[in-house]
Amino acid sequence: MTENYIQQLHKDLLTFSEKDEWHQGSYKANSSSVAAFDENGNQMGIVLETATLFDTPRLMGELTQWLCQERELAQLHALLITAIFIVVFLEVHPFQDGNGRLSRVLTALLLLQAGYAYVPYCSLESTIEQSKEGYYLALR
């Protein structure tokens, strides 16, 4: 698992999204902190502060290096390695958009690589959309 591999997965994931053509496979170009909005669309505050543009490449390099090291050491169970990787990935929030979708693809991939033979992938977008506040609070 390398940064380039993750960037390629992001590009592949957003291939058919015209609004995302400008950033497919590229780390974020703008701040991407997650904000809470009221029913009128007014920003109420920041729910999740993500990595800065400057820190994102370094943090992603550290994350992929950590993953490789932990897999080699085999001191943590594969489920813990996967969970930690995904939470840190979401905390860094490396891409302008598609981080949540990509995190679910990466979860399935990491579990398959760890030897789990059956990892169904289904879209959780509507479920997450219905409980977005709780989702981001849990990440926080």
Stockholm file with secondary structure:
# STOCKHOLM 1.0

chainA/1-140         MTENYIQQLHKDLLTFSEKDEWHQGSYKANSSSVAAFDENGNQMGIVLETATLFDTPRLMGELTQWLCQERELAQLHALLITAIFIVVFLEVHPFQDGNGRLSRVLTALLLLQAGYAYVPYCSLESTIEQSKEGYYLALR
#=GR chainA/1-140 SS CCHHHHHHHHHHHTTTCGGGGGGTTSBCSSCCCEEEECTTSCEEEEEECCCCTTTHHHHHHHHHHHHHHHHHHCCSCHHHHHHHHHHHHHHHCCBSSCHHHHHHHHHHHHHHHTTCSCCCCCCCHHHHHHTHHHHHHHHC
#=GC SS_cons         CCHHHHHHHHHHHTTTCGGGGGGTTSBCSSCCCEEEECTTSCEEEEEECCCCTTTHHHHHHHHHHHHHHHHHHCCSCHHHHHHHHHHHHHHHCCBSSCHHHHHHHHHHHHHHHTTCSCCCCCCCHHHHHHTHHHHHHHHC
//
